[in-house]
Amino acid sequence: MKSSWHQLLTPKWIIATLLVLAGTSVCIRLGIWQLDRLALRRAFNNHYIEVKASPLLILANFPEDDLTKMEYRAIQVTGNFDPDNNSVLRNQYHDSQPGYMLLTPMILSDGSAVLVERGWIPSDGNTRPADWHKYDQAGKVMINGIIRLGETQPEIGGNPDPELSAGQKRLDFWNLVNLVRIGQQVPYKFIPVFIQPDPDPGVKTPPYPYQPEIEISEGPHFGYALQWFTFASILFFGYPFFLRKQLVLRNQGVELEENI
């Protein structure tokens, strides 16, 4: 009677072993992925805490510093809105009502400009660029808000911005705050960030400024990583015990047949 492990060198058990090894590898990779996400979250938390502790940035001209490294920092910007280059961000909601975010360039004292996301406006009555002029602000305007970064690619499942059709010179309705493409259709030097003004509870008419609520936490990533590593350990270390049990049962069956 043979009792060595080579009794399990059959196609059935070879395939099962390969599947266990593959499953173990997948679980380990998912655990590492969760640890990578945890590292990104910690880096974001540190960045956010640092910029929120930074002094107010006063912006009147094209900046010498790289503002793309200062997302969420408090900023004050003064200039004149250019409503002739208004645009809107689609699919935005306020109190469950559909609408847009109104995007207007602000021209600074040196002729450069920064995009300001002035706030939410309802879709009803605002289906054409000409409709947005009722929100125009004339003269010099001072805005307090935070620095935000634009996007060039949508999130998974999101819609990219359409390409210009034949004869079309500009887009007015955007799916992303695509500062690269928006900057290409304005006649001045464009700062590569945009401003979200501070929300004001006293504002009773559109546009309603918006800023995201930021939660400083590490989230569930570490717990998920432990779960995936636990699954990997169960597969990798538990499988040999399972095989040993199968050998014992197999040998017991052989002995029973020999006795009969």
RODO-2510 file (C-alpha; in nm, 4 decimals, decimal comma):
residues 260
     n   res          X          Y          Z
     1     m     0,0000     0,0000     0,0000
     2     k     0,1353     0,3412    -0,0894
     3     s     0,1018     0,6193     0,1684
     4     s     0,3199     0,8970     0,0225
     5     w     0,2003     1,2294    -0,1087
     6     h     0,2564     1,1174    -0,4676
     7     q    -0,0829     0,9448    -0,4482
     8     l    -0,2336     1,2899    -0,4954
     9     l    -0,0407     1,3572    -0,8180
    10     t    -0,3502     1,3232    -1,0290
    11     p    -0,5019     1,5827    -1,2648
    12     k    -0,7844     1,6462    -1,0152
    13     w    -0,5520     1,7339    -0,7251
    14     i    -0,2969     1,9133    -0,9383
    15     i    -0,5696     2,1481    -1,0667
    16     a    -0,7058     2,1962    -0,7124
    17     t    -0,3570     2,2852    -0,5862
    18     l    -0,3019     2,5339    -0,8666
    19     l    -0,6371     2,6964    -0,7901
    20     v    -0,5457     2,7258    -0,4208
    21     l    -0,2119     2,8861    -0,5107
    22     a    -0,3853     3,1252    -0,7495
    23     g    -0,6457     3,2140    -0,4872
    24     t    -0,3707     3,2737    -0,2322
    25     s    -0,1905     3,5065    -0,4742
    26     v    -0,5095     3,7010    -0,5463
    27     c    -0,5839     3,7457    -0,1756
    28     i    -0,2286     3,8659    -0,1078
    29     r    -0,2496     4,1115    -0,3994
    30     l    -0,5814     4,2473    -0,2734
    31     g    -0,4315     4,2903     0,0728
    32     i    -0,1378     4,4836    -0,0713
    33     w    -0,3819     4,6944    -0,2745
    34     q    -0,5668     4,7876     0,0435
    35     l    -0,2377     4,8813     0,2111
    36     d    -0,1543     5,0997    -0,0905
    37     r    -0,4907     5,2719    -0,0552
    38     l    -0,4221     5,3201     0,3157
    39     a    -0,0884     5,4842     0,2326
    40     l    -0,2603     5,7172    -0,0149
    41     r    -0,5239     5,8042     0,2434
    42     r    -0,2605     5,8821     0,5053
    43     a    -0,0706     6,0980     0,2555
    44     f    -0,3918     6,2860     0,1716
    45     n    -0,4708     6,3376     0,5415
    46     n    -0,1230     6,4773     0,6051
    47     h    -0,1493     6,7052     0,3020
    48     y    -0,4952     6,8290     0,3996
    49     i    -0,3946     6,9018     0,7603
    50     e    -0,0835     7,0839     0,6395
    51     v    -0,2581     7,3079     0,3848
    52     k    -0,5482     7,3880     0,6187
    53     a    -0,2913     7,5091     0,8716
    54     s    -0,1229     7,7289     0,6086
    55     p    -0,1940     8,1032     0,6083
    56     l    -0,4465     8,2506     0,3674
    57     l    -0,2994     8,2801     0,0187
    58     i    -0,3658     8,6183    -0,1457
    59     l    -0,3847     8,5907    -0,5236
    60     a    -0,3892     8,9014    -0,7409
    61     n    -0,1587     8,7999    -1,0267
    62     f    -0,0355     8,4837    -1,1948
    63     p     0,1385     8,2974    -0,9091
    64     e     0,5084     8,2154    -0,8953
    65     d     0,4411     7,9095    -0,6771
    66     d     0,2869     7,5866    -0,8051
    67     l    -0,0719     7,5999    -0,6793
    68     t    -0,1376     7,2433    -0,7965
    69     k     0,0510     7,1279    -0,4843
    70     m    -0,1781     7,3303    -0,2558
    71     e    -0,5212     7,1753    -0,3120
    72     y    -0,7683     7,2691    -0,0335
    73     r    -0,5584     7,5633     0,0868
    74     a    -0,7559     7,8764     0,1748
    75     i    -0,7213     8,1471    -0,0875
    76     q    -0,8427     8,4990    -0,1522
    77     v    -0,8603     8,6171    -0,5107
    78     t    -0,9605     8,9577    -0,6476
    79     g    -1,0482     9,0384    -1,0065
    80     n    -1,3238     9,0867    -1,2615
    81     f    -1,5478     8,8059    -1,3810
    82     d    -1,5606     8,7377    -1,7539
    83     p    -1,9213     8,6198    -1,8100
    84     d    -1,8676     8,5973    -2,1858
    85     n    -1,6670     8,2814    -2,1147
    86     n    -1,9083     8,1219    -1,8711
    87     s    -1,9498     7,7448    -1,8794
    88     v    -2,1232     7,4912    -1,6601
    89     l    -2,0589     7,1523    -1,5052
    90     r    -2,3391     6,9059    -1,5773
    91     n    -2,5298     6,6699    -1,3467
    92     q    -2,5073     6,8649    -1,0216
    93     y    -2,7730     6,8549    -0,7500
    94     h    -2,8842     7,0858    -0,4706
    95     d    -3,1563     6,9699    -0,2305
    96     s    -3,2298     6,6870    -0,4780
    97     q    -3,2929     6,9405    -0,7554
    98     p    -3,0939     6,8933    -1,0806
    99     g    -2,8764     7,1703    -1,2098
   100     y    -2,5260     7,2859    -1,2979
   101     m    -2,2186     7,4359    -1,1373
   102     l    -2,1541     7,7778    -1,2916
   103     l    -1,7911     7,8199    -1,3966
   104     t    -1,6668     8,1740    -1,4663
   105     p    -1,3094     8,2932    -1,5325
   106     m    -1,1883     8,5762    -1,3080
   107     i    -0,9403     8,8085    -1,4762
   108     l    -0,6615     8,9255    -1,2457
   109     s    -0,4740     9,2551    -1,2486
   110     d    -0,1970     9,1238    -1,4778
   111     g    -0,4448     8,9923    -1,7378
   112     s    -0,4164     8,6269    -1,6396
   113     a    -0,7230     8,4420    -1,5134
   114     v    -0,8353     8,1739    -1,2698
   115     l    -1,1546     7,9739    -1,3022
   116     v    -1,4089     8,0169    -1,0230
   117     e    -1,6755     7,7551    -0,9592
   118     r    -1,9286     8,0132    -0,8470
   119     g    -2,1895     7,7610    -0,7360
   120     w    -2,5005     7,5650    -0,8197
   121     i    -2,7714     7,6959    -1,0510
   122     p    -3,0922     7,5094    -1,1452
   123     s    -3,1178     7,3440    -1,4851
   124     d    -3,4677     7,4864    -1,5272
   125     g    -3,4324     7,8168    -1,7107
   126     n    -3,0587     7,7741    -1,7694
   127     t    -3,0374     7,5572    -2,0790
   128     r    -2,8510     7,8170    -2,2905
   129     p    -2,5345     8,0194    -2,2227
   130     a    -2,7374     8,3383    -2,2682
   131     d    -2,9490     8,2341    -1,9679
   132     w    -2,6490     8,2432    -1,7365
   133     h    -2,5979     8,6189    -1,7706
   134     k    -2,8611     8,6817    -1,5049
   135     y    -2,5929     8,5742    -1,2556
   136     d    -2,3345     8,8251    -1,3816
   137     q    -2,1399     9,0266    -1,1247
   138     a    -1,9983     9,3511    -1,2614
   139     g    -1,6941     9,5325    -1,1295
   140     k    -1,4136     9,4102    -0,9102
   141     v    -1,5004     9,1082    -0,6968
   142     m    -1,3162     8,9519    -0,4020
   143     i    -1,3630     8,5762    -0,3445
   144     n    -1,2578     8,3725    -0,0430
   145     g    -1,2460     7,9999    -0,1015
   146     i    -1,0229     7,6970    -0,1455
   147     i    -0,7927     7,5764    -0,4216
   148     r    -0,9115     7,2749    -0,6206
   149     l    -0,7559     7,0695    -0,8977
   150     g    -0,9222     7,0007    -1,2293
   151     e    -0,9707     6,6649    -1,4001
   152     t    -0,8808     6,5394    -1,7446
   153     q    -1,0218     6,1867    -1,7125
   154     p    -1,3500     6,0769    -1,5515
   155     e    -1,3717     5,8363    -1,2625
   156     i    -1,4614     5,4746    -1,3382
   157     g    -1,8108     5,4747    -1,4848
   158     g    -1,8079     5,8493    -1,5474
   159     n    -1,8605     6,0257    -1,8777
   160     p    -1,5711     6,2004    -2,0532
   161     d    -1,6175     6,5426    -2,2037
   162     p    -1,7326     6,5370    -2,5671
   163     e    -1,5035     6,6392    -2,8468
   164     l    -1,5760     6,9477    -3,0533
   165     s    -1,7910     6,8743    -3,3547
   166     a    -1,7222     7,0156    -3,7003
   167     g    -1,7494     7,3942    -3,6914
   168     q    -1,7801     7,4056    -3,3123
   169     k    -1,5310     7,6408    -3,1440
   170     r    -1,6044     7,5831    -2,7766
   171     l    -1,7863     7,3687    -2,5231
   172     d    -2,0261     7,5302    -2,2800
   173     f    -2,1468     7,2158    -2,0990
   174     w    -1,8804     7,0032    -1,9319
   175     n    -1,8785     6,6697    -1,7487
   176     l    -1,5462     6,7503    -1,5808
   177     v    -1,3739     7,0676    -1,4686
   178     n    -1,1168     7,0106    -1,7408
   179     l    -0,8882     7,3093    -1,6918
   180     v    -0,6634     7,2089    -1,9816
   181     r    -0,9428     7,2173    -2,2378
   182     i    -1,1292     7,5091    -2,0819
   183     g    -0,8065     7,7078    -2,0847
   184     q    -0,7687     7,6430    -2,4570
   185     q    -1,0892     7,8310    -2,5361
   186     v    -1,0209     8,1523    -2,3416
   187     p    -0,7997     8,4383    -2,4667
   188     y    -0,5746     8,4760    -2,1607
   189     k    -0,3168     8,2890    -1,9552
   190     f    -0,5002     8,0383    -1,7380
   191     i    -0,3924     7,9346    -1,3872
   192     p    -0,4050     7,5506    -1,3670
   193     v    -0,6355     7,5331    -1,0619
   194     f    -0,9868     7,6520    -0,9891
   195     i    -1,1463     7,8169    -0,6865
   196     q    -1,4440     7,6917    -0,4864
   197     p    -1,5824     7,9891    -0,2876
   198     d    -1,6662     7,9442     0,0793
   199     p    -2,0344     7,8513     0,1280
   200     d    -2,2442     8,1322     0,2732
   201     p    -2,5623     8,0349     0,4634
   202     g    -2,6891     8,3864     0,3996
   203     v    -2,7079     8,3313     0,0227
   204     k    -3,0755     8,2835    -0,0651
   205     t    -3,0557     8,2804    -0,4446
   206     p    -2,8340     8,0947    -0,6942
   207     p    -2,5527     8,0452    -0,7500
   208     y    -2,5015     7,8500    -0,4269
   209     p    -2,1299     7,7911    -0,3547
   210     y    -2,0237     7,4370    -0,2685
   211     q    -1,7245     7,2760    -0,0987
   212     p    -1,6873     6,9030    -0,0228
   213     e    -1,6913     6,7791     0,3347
   214     i    -1,3549     6,6162     0,4055
   215     e    -1,3299     6,3357     0,6616
   216     i    -0,9866     6,2878     0,8145
   217     s    -0,9725     5,9157     0,8828
   218     e    -0,7877     5,6095     0,7610
   219     g    -1,1088     5,4392     0,6552
   220     p    -1,1511     5,0601     0,6530
   221     h    -0,8436     4,9834     0,4415
   222     f    -0,6282     4,8324     0,7177
   223     g    -0,9121     4,6054     0,8308
   224     y    -0,9764     4,4944     0,4729
   225     a    -0,6047     4,4224     0,4267
   226     l    -0,6045     4,2014     0,7366
   227     q    -0,9080     4,0146     0,6023
   228     w    -0,7424     3,9430     0,2679
   229     f    -0,4178     3,8310     0,4325
   230     t    -0,6207     3,6080     0,6646
   231     f    -0,7942     3,4470     0,3674
   232     a    -0,4539     3,3946     0,2036
   233     s    -0,3188     3,2289     0,5201
   234     i    -0,6206     3,0004     0,5473
   235     l    -0,5776     2,8870     0,1879
   236     f    -0,2002     2,8485     0,1955
   237     f    -0,1564     2,6886     0,5390
   238     g    -0,4916     2,5124     0,5614
   239     y    -0,4680     2,3353     0,2278
   240     p    -0,1837     2,0965     0,3323
   241     f    -0,3908     1,9829     0,6315
   242     f    -0,6817     1,9220     0,3969
   243     l    -0,4574     1,7161     0,1674
   244     r    -0,3249     1,5156     0,4627
   245     k    -0,6804     1,4338     0,5652
   246     q    -0,7590     1,3235     0,2118
   247     l    -0,4535     1,0933     0,2176
   248     v    -0,5659     0,9380     0,5456
   249     l    -0,9159     0,8780     0,4132
   250     r    -0,7768     0,7394     0,0880
   251     n    -0,5447     0,4986     0,2680
   252     q    -0,8182     0,3888     0,5047
   253     g    -1,0307     0,3047     0,2024
   254     v    -0,7498     0,1007     0,0482
   255     e    -0,6962    -0,0907     0,3722
   256     l    -1,0680    -0,1650     0,3947
   257     e    -1,0672    -0,3053     0,0418
   258     e    -0,7657    -0,5252     0,1211
   259     n    -0,9311    -0,6643     0,4347
   260     i    -1,2430    -0,7481     0,2416
***
